[in-house]
Amino acid sequence: MERKLVCISCPLGCRLTVTWEDESDITVKGNRCAKGESYAQEEILAPKRVVTATVAVAVLAAAAAPAGAAAADAATADAEGTGRATAAPAAAQMPRRLPVKTSAPLLKEQIPALLNQLYTMEVEAPLGCGDILLEDIAGTGVDLVATRSLKAG
Amino acid sequence: MKEKRADAVVIGGGSAGLAAASRIAAEGHSVVLLERESELGGILNQCIHNGFGLQRFKKDLSGPEYAERFVQAARKQKNLEVLVETTALEVIPGAVHAVFGYSKHGGVTKVDAGTIVLAMGCRERNRGNIGIPGTRPSGVFTAGLAQRLINIDGYIPGRRVVILGSGDIGLIMARRCTWVGMEVLAVIEIQSYPSGLTRNIVQCLNDFGIPLYLSHTVSAIHGKDRVTGVTVTPLEEGRSEEAKSFDLDCDTILLSVGLIPDNELSRKFGVRLNPETGGAFVDGGLMSCIPGVFACGNVLHVHDLVDYVSEESERCASFVVEYLKGEYRSPHHPVAAGANVKYVIPNKYLPQTTNRFYLRSMIVKNKAELVVALDGEPLKRKKLAHVQPSEMVSFQLDAAELSRVSESRENKLEVGIY
């Protein structure tokens, strides 16, 4: 087997040619330092990526109510996924999405399942930056954490 | 109209403004910070991907995490007053500068201050800036606008997208669009090399098998109400090869075709701008041609790492503090961009202290050398493993290295890359 990679360990961007018969015997050519070797090994054997995404922030009835019926209607429409931009005054201070990341790189093959889970996930304020939202994703020991804090609505 | 007085007004509450405002306030000076949005943090809030803070914090942070550290630091400053949802609309320069902020809640606030820090950041070049022919349907977004729609507002701007320009925001959005279920058909780049970082090419395009067409451009946009497709044309030796054009069926186009320092306000009140950077001409203390008006961050020149913005802005703040104490140093001597260098910031230097310079290469080269000359004679050489236009270069000169500076000469520094 042979694969061409670009090493991203530093800005030099060495063009690597990786060849192997079986996974215990990987040869890397084109690297200018040892980082290229280990980068190529990991990319072939177990490529991993940090996942960054967002999850929905629950619009609480209490937060929507003071703005009156119009805001409540808009909030309901959003929850059903049919809504347009609401810009309801009561919701203005509460972001609609919470940015999240995995606490460590995740195997590439495990990413689609995580993303699917995130599409339907909803969190409630208050939250702190770094709070764990999903623990030990698929037994990897990697968590999903909030990357900003949210004050209570 | 409300009236306030402060030692410094900082315009913009993104990474530059936060770092500068906190540092000035920490030195005991009163600061008013004007922020247009309802939250501090600026563009970092929508940059939910990681890769921030590797230099400054030795940590791989997302944009919001990086912002939150600076917002919390700013909140602790007793001398710092933050006005959010307040847009600086006008500045009247003078012995004391008057800054007029407008807010839909509070009306007009006038802040009188001896110093101003311009920290408004930059904006994206758009379709008008690059003049793409074709119809004018909906579905054409700048990459940063799409990023905001997806990451902050929670909307998906389309289904099938073509990205024009391989700047970092475009590359990051290629991955983001894929991860929210959009189909990214291609990234089209007019240059023969990518304009974004290599790690973004690898992790945002190669990971998903998204093709990158170098030396290609979008020669037409199709569709009446909504985009229905684009025509992509290759360039050979600078000429469009129309016979080799092909069409892609898409409903969305994202533009990642460069950033422009947002200096409309600065221009209006007389700040002299540098056509090479789009930012102010600044002296060794990052002060513009108007005494007491400083600039830092992307409004001065577009940076590729926020870590550099924070460093530059804190350094700017220390010069503001010197100015406020009546200890602003001079003379400043000129700095010029030499061979293969697009620009060097600042445009002047102070010989009796340590000067940090940022510059951008015009060439792609491995094993390059940075050469700094003083009045034509080499003063400093630095080996650079790799240079390319998308990676900013930085170096320092301290007072000892500048000991050859004397009153009898021009003392012009010229910075070249060979």
Interface residues (C-beta under 8 A of the other chain):
Chain A: L5 V6 I8 C10 P11 L12 G13 R49 V50 V51 T52 A53 T54 A56 A85 A92 Q93 P95 R96 R97 P99 V100 K101 K108 L115 Y119 C129 T147 R148 S149
Chain B: S38 N45 I48 H49 N50 D60 L61 S62 G63 P64 E65 A67 E68 I150 N151 I152 D153 G154 Y155 W179 V180 G181 L197 T198 R199 I201 V202 Q203 N206 D207 N366 A385 H386 Q388 E391
